[in-house]
Amino acid sequence: MMVMMRKTHNLTNLTLNELLGYREIIPEKLGVLPNSLPYRVVEKKAEFSELPDELRHKIKFEIYQVSSSLLGSIPASSPDFSVTISMPELAGKRITLSYIPATQDDAALIEEYGGITNVPAYLVEMKPVLRVEGEPLAVGSPVTLGETQQFVMEFITPGGERDRVVNDVTVGAYYAVGLNVGKVPQRLIEKRIANLKVIRYLIGKVNVSLDSILGEQLYAVAMSYFLELDMFNDIFAKTTDIVWFRQPSEIITSTGLSVDYLFWSPYMVDITGYNIDVDRNVYVTFSKDGDGLKTIVFMQSAGVMGSAMEHYVLEQAYNISSVSAVKIINIANEQGIPIYEINKDNVNDILPKLQVSDEVKAAIKNSVNSGMEVTIPQREIQYINWTGIGWIVLDPKSGAGAYMISGGLAGGGTADEKRMEGEKIFIEMLYTVASQNYDPTLPEAYYVGVAIDLAVQEIIKNGIEDKIWLLQGILDGVVRKINEMYMKGKIGSLEFSYFMLIADIAQMFLNAAGSFQLGYAGLLVKAAFYRGALEITDFLADFLVGYRGAGV
């Protein structure tokens, strides 16, 4: 800390380029171009026109079926699919793992029930699909919706050294893989954000794939994490006289999917938010003056910042409160929960005091037995709708660490599930209305409007707290439904553009809902889609009635 303070004092005279470690090549002007490099050749091993395959960084993607037994989940002995690709081919490209209906009958059943969150999971089979920039690279075998699979990424270095990263994935969820093969350029993020804006403009004009919307959004979040973390590392390295670079690293961003089971089989699935899992974040560091303590301080600071970024980028992208290991520990401290620092000398005394699962206790004991130090609150915290634990596993010799949260994630997740709950209420009302009172002469948008009305009434009737967030969830569900209707040809481009305009207006007033009565905000959401192909004049009439009725 004293070193950081001394170095920080000297930053006032640095330019931004100097702060970020900017370097400029000084040209050397020669009268004649030399035919060889100005270095003495000690030994020549081999010559080749291109880099041999065995000297390339590669990554292997595999998906494994998983069977359940009394002993737990057991992955199959051979992968469902296996694909190996040169790492440079994937640099800056969107990689996603998602699931599609296995057959037309499965797709029809999902459509009939109104989506994967409504259909009984045991009735539907899905296939895993690995895509690069939206193009299918590998497709797996059918598996029941809500089941667990193992997604394996194997990093292969020049010379053949391998590092396997294993993740449990839920059939029906959506995953994006972000690879950082050195540093993430800011222009990549700018390009991805521009892509999302173009896609939003194209919706309603051409068919747009889910991967180019949801996959692109998740990928942009993943790469934003690395961009911001790398910028911090550059600045901190400058202040501590550290030279650093990263080995190929990886992050997964995903939609959360919870599963309800009936006799050990998936029964229903539900969307629960967004998650970040930083599986591989490998640094190589050197101190310019040979002070090993500086590299430890750098690694510890980079780890803490990396953990903080895991909740920050989710809040930044989705405007939803989120958690990470360092945030959980900070919240626990604010709530007066004891924080323990555990090592091999006190593990037997402190472990019995922890009010956490046996699985977490076992993980702590294994870490401490390996020479690590663990920081953890005494018990789980409650933060908005999220309940769980977070802990840090630190190597005191190198400063490297793992920053874990409940669910086995080395990352973060969204904590505010109220928006998701609002969307769920809307979907349930839509399914109820369409199944019980279906009239083929009415447009589907009519049922959307009725479902909005019933969903808002349900929220107000039950006196649910944080109603604005629930209303936001309803609007999220409505926008998804209108996109789905357009992509399936149930509404035309003109209707779609109109609906999206009204949605933007409703969103504008929801954003300012703190200064309006709840009933008024609810009226705006209902009015957005209440009667199918509303004319603008009709909407404005309803709008004025609501405006005056709200007493604003």
Buried (B, 14 or more C-beta within 10 A) or exposed (E): EEBBEEBEEEEEEEEEEEEBEEEEEEEEEEEEEEEEEEEEEEEEEEEEEEEEEEEBBBBBBBBBBBEEEEEEEEBEEEBBBBBEBBBEEBBBBBBBBBBEBBEEEBBEBBEEBBBBBBBBBBEBBBBBBBBBBBEEBBBBEBBBBBBBBBBBBBBBBEEEEEBEBEBEBBBBBBBBBBBBBEBBEEEBBEEBBEBBEEBEEEBBEEEBEBBBBBBBBBBBBBBBBBBBBBBBBBBBBBBBBBEBEBBBBBBBBBBBBBBEEEEEBBEBBBBBBBBBBBBBBBBEBBBEEEBEEBBBBBBBBBBBBBBBBBBBBBBBBBEBBBBBBBBBBBBBEEEEBEEBEBBEEEBEEBBEEBEBEEEBBEBBBEBBEEEBBBBBBBBBBEBBBBEBBBBBBBBEEBBBBBBBBBEEBBBBBBBBBBBBBBBBBBBBBBBBBBEEEEEEEEBBBBBBBBBBBBBBEBBBEEEBEBBBBBBBBBBBBBBBBBBBBBBEEBBEEEBBBBBBEBBEBBBEBBEEBEEBBBBBBBBBBBBBBBBBBBEEEEBBEBBEEBBEEBEE
